[in-house]
Amino acid sequence: MKPAWPNIPLSRWSKRLLSTISLFTAAVFLVTGLSVPVHGAIQPTTSAPIGTEAGADMLLAQEPNTSGNAILYFTTPVFTVSVFPRGSQNPLMNVYNRDTRQSEQINAPANFRGALANDGWVSYDSFGSRNGGNVIYRASANRNAFQARFEIIDAASNSVLISQNSTGITAFNIPGVTPGSDDNLLARTLVGFETQNYTVRVFTEAGVTKMNVFNKPSGQQVVNGQPATAEVPGTSPYECWVTYFGGQGFGGASARYFIRVSGDGQALLEAIGANGGVLLTEPRITTAPLVTNIPQADRPACFGDSGQVSGSLAPFIAAVFGGEGELQQVQQVLTPGGGRGVGGLTCALNPRFESARQGRFINAAECTGRNDAEAVVSFLRGRGFNSRLVYRNFRYR
């Protein structure tokens, strides 16, 4: 039987075969050399674990994180939205989709639209594209209601494709009555929450404690910056709750509004008439954040844990990313009551693991004030820990 290959001397055939293999191998390397850098630029081959800086951002669902210098920074059930930097005449907008883990806007120019209607809302618009069409990303905020809202609007039809209210607000520095004013409402808010029909807020202004009560169905501000008084001690059955009262009337009747917060995260709005009758009572809804930054003087002695706000109320957490070894080390340097460089802070020091939807972290300290939490973060970073400030969204549990 004749061989399947040509009758060529072995030496000549070998040379041709080797030459063919060499050409094929060179072609493969050329193709590979062109394709690998592109693939590497688009899709990294490794992903950072939860304990790294990238993992911390994923835990916070804030990519990129501009909360420390933002005009407006808030979360909705799906998105994290940031308008930044503070005081800028040409702000930028970031929009991060936590469901897809993709940024839909990164450092995109944003225009301040001001009040688009006579309802207290002001807006920032940023042009972009989504699913093959042009859209407007709109971040809005209402100073009276202390609420934020995110919308995606079809640029061609001007129809709203997505509209979501905020579930957590980290920065709230929108312009006030005077254009260009930079007024940090979040830092001055003592208590803020929503009920089914109302948004309430107790805040300080020029050293005076005041109250806002906003009726959502009617769009009316029923209490607008009127003085609020802390009721210490509280009356039964709210002796251990923080209570503020203010306002003048309800439904045409003489009445006062009572804003109440307990140490385990409950909150309540009541309207009580001049004769002591309860005209309104509505508990807070858990789909909106509870903001608390209550001064020690306004808390009854039995509120929370030894007068400190409980973990379910503290909005700012000094988080550390790591495992059992890091937890033991944090517990050693943050002994409750031991000082160790952080004494005098209004924080509860009880390092322990805590789980969020995005992963697990070490809750090193819970604080009612952002500055105190940042001080703990700095203290921990100075000792080599991977620490980050976390703003607690009360829906993440």
C-alpha positions, 0 to 999 in steps of 0.5 A: 500500500502506498503511503498517504503522504507524497514520496519525498525524502524524509529530510526534505519532508521534515523541513517543510513540516517544520516550516509550516509549524513555525509559520502557524505558531508565529501566526498564533502568537501574533493573534494572541499578542493583539488580543490579550492586552484588549481583553485584559483592559476590559475584563481583569482576570482577578477580582479583589476580595471583600477585605481590599479597598475595592471590596470595601467599595462593593460593600458600601455599594458606592463606586466611586465614593464621593460622599465626603465632598458631595452636594447630594449623595443618597441611595435608592433601592437600586442606585447610589447617586452622587452630585459633587463636589461641594461648592462647585459651579460645574458639578458632576454626577455619578450613578452606580447601579448596585443590581448590575454592579455597573456605573451608568454615569462617571464624572458626567457634567450635571446642570443645576435646574433649580425648582422645576415646580412649586413643590419644594424640589430642586434638581440636577440633570445629567445627560447620558445614554441607556439601552441604546437611547438618550436619557436624562439622569435627574437627582432631586432633593426637597429641603422641607421634606428632607428627602431625595429622589432619582429619576431616569427620563427618556430624552425624546419623549420626556417620559419617566422610565425609572423613579425611586425615592431615597432609602439613605442620605449621606450628604445633603448640601443643596442650595437654600433660599440664597443661591450658592449657600452651602448648608449641611442639613444632615449634620444639623438633623437631630431626628428624621424619618417618614411615616405613611403620610408624613415626613418629619425632621428635628434640626438645629438652626443658629443654635435653636432646635426646630421642627418640620412636619411635611404632609406628603398627600397634600404637599403642605408643610404643616409645621415649618421651622417652628421651635421644638422642645425636648421632653425630658423626662418623657411622659408615660409610656414614653419615659425612655424615648426621646421626644420633641414637641412643637407646632400649633394646630392640627386640622384646625384644632389647637394641637402640638406635634410629638416626634418620638424615637426609642432606643431600639429603632422605633419612631412615632409621630403624634398630634395631641390636642389641647385637651390631651386627646390623641388626634394622630398617631403614625409609626415610621415606615422602614422603607425610608431611613431613620436619621438620628444625631440626638444630643446627650442633653435631650436623652432620658437616662434610660434611653438606649444603653447607659444613655448612649444611642443603641446600635439600631439608631447609630447611623455611622459605623467605623468598619474594619474589613477582615477575619477573626484575627482582625476582630481580636486585634480590634477588640484589643485596641478598642476596649469599651471604656478603655480610651486607647486614644478614642476616649470621650467620643459619643460612640458605642465601642463593641467590635463584632461581626455584622452582615450586610447584603453585600458581605460581612465586616467588623463593626468596630464602633457605632456613632451618632456623629459622623466626625466621631466615626471618622475619628475612629476610622483614622485611629484604626487606619493609623494602626494598620487596619483596613477601616472605612466609614459606613453610613448605615442604611436601615434597610440593609439588615 
